[in-house]
Amino acid sequence: MVRGGWDGHQPVEATELFVPFLRENGFEVRIEESPAVYADAAYLDTVDLIVQSVTMSTIEKEEFEGLRRAVENGTGLAGWHGGIADSFRNNSDYLHMIGGQFATHPGKAPEERTGEQSDNYVPYTVNMTAAAADHPITQGIGDFELTTEQYWVLHDDYNDVLATTTQKVRPWDQWNREVTSPAIWTRQWAKGRIFVSTPGHHVDILEDGNVRTIIERGLLWASR
C-alpha cells in the first residue's frame, strides 16, 4: 500500500480499512508513506498488488518508471477516488496508464455552500453498464445512490467501464448538456491489471456496502 498526498482524502484511515481484508485473502501487506518505493525494482518484482492512495502530490521520474515497469510486468494497481484518479498531475504518462483524470466535482448551489468539503457532496446515481453484469468485480450489484463528491473524469475509450455517473445540468452550471463519466473501470496495461473506483472520498463512503464490495473485489481482480 502506497499512501500520502492530500490529507483530505484520509489516506491513512482509508487504506487501513482494507488491510484486514487483504490479510484474510493471503496477502502480506507492506505500507509505504510515499511513492519512493516505486524506484525499488527488485522489491516491486515480488509484489502482486499495489494499492495506491496518493492524492495530487508529485512523482519523480525514476519512481514512475519503476511503477510503470512493475505494472507492465504483471503487478496489479488499484485504488479509489483521488488516490489514483487525481495523482501525480505532473506526469502525463501516469495519466495515460491510469486512463482517467479527475477534472472537477460540481457542487451544491452557490447559496448552499459554506466553504467546507461538503459543498461538493451531491446526490447521484452510480449506473452499472451491461459489462458489469458478468464481471467478477460487479456481478450481482445494481445501480445505487450516493451522496458525496461526483467525479467528472477526463478519460479515453481504452477503459473497460463497469459503471458510469451522469452530471446533470443545474441552473448555476456552465455546461448546457449532461456529461457522463466512468465511475468504475478496469484497464489492461501490458501484463498488468488496473482497477479504479471514483467513489471513495472518505471512509464513510468506502464503508458503503456496494462501494466496499466493489473495491474489495477490484483489489483481488487486479492482483497478479
C-alpha positions in Angstrom: 0.0 0.0 0.0 1.3 3.4 -1.0 -0.4 6.4 0.6 0.1 10.1 1.1 -0.7 13.3 -0.7 -3.6 15.5 0.4 -4.9 14.5 3.9 -8.4 15.5 3.0 -9.0 12.0 1.4 -7.9 10.3 4.7 -5.2 8.2 3.0 -4.2 6.5 6.3 -7.7 5.7 7.6 -8.9 4.7 4.1 -6.0 2.2 3.4 -6.2 0.8 6.9 -9.8 -0.1 6.2 -8.7 -2.7 3.7 -5.7 -4.2 5.5 -7.7 -6.9 7.3 -9.4 -8.0 4.1 -6.1 -8.3 2.2 -4.5 -10.3 5.0 -7.6 -12.6 5.2 -7.1 -13.3 1.5 -3.4 -14.3 1.9 -1.6 -11.0 1.3 1.4 -9.9 3.2 0.8 -6.1 3.5 3.6 -3.6 3.4 2.7 0.1 3.9 4.7 3.0 2.4 4.1 6.7 3.1 5.4 7.9 -0.3 5.9 6.7 -3.9 9.7 6.4 -3.3 9.3 2.6 -3.1 8.4 2.5 -6.8 12.0 3.1 -7.6 13.0 -0.2 -5.9 12.7 -2.6 -8.9 14.0 -5.7 -7.0 11.2 -5.3 -4.4 8.5 -4.5 -6.9 9.3 -7.7 -8.8 8.0 -9.5 -5.7 4.7 -7.5 -5.4 1.4 -8.9 -6.7 -0.7 -5.8 -6.0 -0.1 -2.1 -5.4 -3.0 -0.3 -3.6 -2.4 3.4 -4.0 -4.0 6.3 -2.1 -1.9 9.4 -3.0 -3.9 12.4 -4.0 -2.2 15.1 -6.1 1.5 15.2 -4.9 4.3 14.5 -7.3 6.3 11.5 -8.6 9.9 11.5 -9.6 11.0 10.2 -13.0 12.6 7.0 -11.6 9.6 6.4 -9.3 7.2 6.5 -12.2 9.4 4.4 -14.4 9.6 1.8 -11.7 5.8 1.8 -11.2 5.2 1.5 -14.9 7.7 -1.3 -15.3 6.0 -3.2 -12.4 2.6 -2.9 -13.9 3.8 -3.8 -17.4 5.3 -7.0 -15.9 2.1 -8.0 -14.1 1.9 -6.2 -10.8 -1.7 -5.1 -10.3 -2.5 -1.5 -9.5 -5.7 -0.5 -7.7 -7.2 2.5 -5.9 -10.2 4.8 -5.4 -11.1 8.4 -5.8 -8.3 11.0 -5.9 -5.8 8.5 -4.5 -5.5 7.0 -8.0 -7.5 9.2 -10.4 -6.0 12.5 -9.2 -2.4 11.5 -8.5 0.8 13.0 -10.0 -0.7 15.6 -12.2 2.9 16.4 -13.3 3.2 13.2 -15.2 1.2 12.7 -18.3 2.5 9.1 -18.7 0.9 8.2 -15.4 -2.4 9.7 -16.5 -2.2 7.7 -19.8 -1.6 4.4 -17.9 -4.5 5.0 -15.4 -6.9 6.1 -18.2 -8.8 8.7 -16.3 -8.1 12.1 -14.6 -10.3 13.9 -12.1 -11.3 17.2 -13.6 -13.9 18.5 -11.1 -16.7 17.6 -8.7 -19.5 20.1 -9.4 -21.0 21.2 -6.1 -24.2 22.4 -4.5 -26.0 25.6 -5.4 -23.8 28.6 -4.6 -26.1 29.8 -1.8 -25.8 26.5 0.0 -22.1 26.4 0.2 -20.2 27.1 3.5 -16.6 26.7 2.4 -16.3 23.1 3.6 -15.7 19.9 1.7 -19.4 19.2 2.0 -20.0 21.9 -0.5 -19.2 19.3 -3.1 -21.4 16.5 -1.7 -24.3 15.9 -4.0 -26.7 13.0 -4.5 -26.1 11.0 -7.6 -26.5 7.5 -9.1 -23.8 5.0 -10.0 -25.2 3.3 -13.1 -23.9 -0.2 -13.9 -23.0 -0.9 -17.6 -24.0 -4.0 -19.5 -20.5 -5.3 -19.0 -20.9 -5.1 -15.2 -23.5 -7.9 -15.0 -21.0 -10.7 -15.6 -17.8 -9.1 -14.3 -16.3 -10.6 -11.1 -16.0 -7.1 -9.6 -19.6 -6.0 -10.1 -21.6 -9.2 -10.6 -24.9 -9.1 -8.7 -24.7 -5.3 -7.9 -27.2 -3.0 -9.5 -27.4 0.8 -9.8 -27.0 2.5 -6.4 -27.2 6.0 -4.9 -24.5 8.0 -3.1 -24.3 11.5 -1.6 -20.7 12.5 -1.9 -18.3 14.0 -4.5 -19.4 13.1 -8.0 -16.2 12.9 -10.2 -16.2 14.5 -13.7 -13.4 12.5 -15.3 -11.3 13.1 -18.4 -10.9 9.7 -19.9 -10.4 7.6 -23.1 -12.2 4.6 -24.6 -9.5 2.1 -23.8 -11.0 1.7 -20.4 -13.3 -1.2 -19.7 -16.1 0.7 -17.9 -18.2 -1.1 -15.4 -20.2 1.8 -14.1 -20.8 5.4 -15.0 -22.3 8.5 -13.4 -24.0 11.4 -15.2 -23.6 15.0 -14.2 -26.8 16.8 -14.6 -27.2 20.4 -15.7 -28.3 22.8 -13.0 -29.2 26.4 -13.3 -25.8 27.6 -11.9 -23.6 25.3 -14.1 -21.6 26.5 -17.1 -22.4 23.5 -19.3 -25.6 23.0 -21.2 -25.9 19.3 -21.6 -25.4 16.2 -19.4 -22.0 14.7 -19.1 -21.4 11.0 -18.4 -18.1 9.9 -16.8 -16.8 6.5 -15.9 -17.3 5.8 -12.1 -15.7 2.3 -12.0 -13.3 1.0 -14.6 -10.5 -1.5 -15.4 -7.6 -1.2 -17.8 -5.2 -3.8 -19.0 -1.7 -2.4 -19.3 0.7 -4.9 -20.8 0.6 -7.8 -18.3 -0.8 -5.7 -15.5 -4.4 -5.0 -14.4 -5.6 -1.6 -13.2 -8.7 -1.0 -11.2 -10.2 2.4 -10.4 -13.3 3.4 -8.4 -14.1 7.1 -8.3 -16.4 6.7 -5.2 -14.3 6.8 -2.1 -13.9 10.4 -0.9 -14.0 9.5 2.8 -14.1 6.4 5.0 -17.9 6.6 5.3 -18.3 6.2 1.5 -15.8 3.4 1.5 -17.9 1.7 4.1 -21.0 1.8 1.9 -21.9 -1.8 1.2 -21.8 -1.5 -2.6 -18.6 0.6 -2.7 -16.7 -1.6 -0.3 -17.7 -4.8 -2.1 -16.7 -3.4 -5.4 -13.3 -2.2 -4.1 -12.6 -5.4 -2.3 -13.4 -7.4 -5.4 -11.4 -4.9 -7.5 -8.3 -5.5 -5.4 -8.5 -9.2 -5.9 -9.2 -8.9 -9.6 -6.2 -6.6 -10.2 -3.7 -8.7 -8.2 -1.2 -10.7 -10.3 
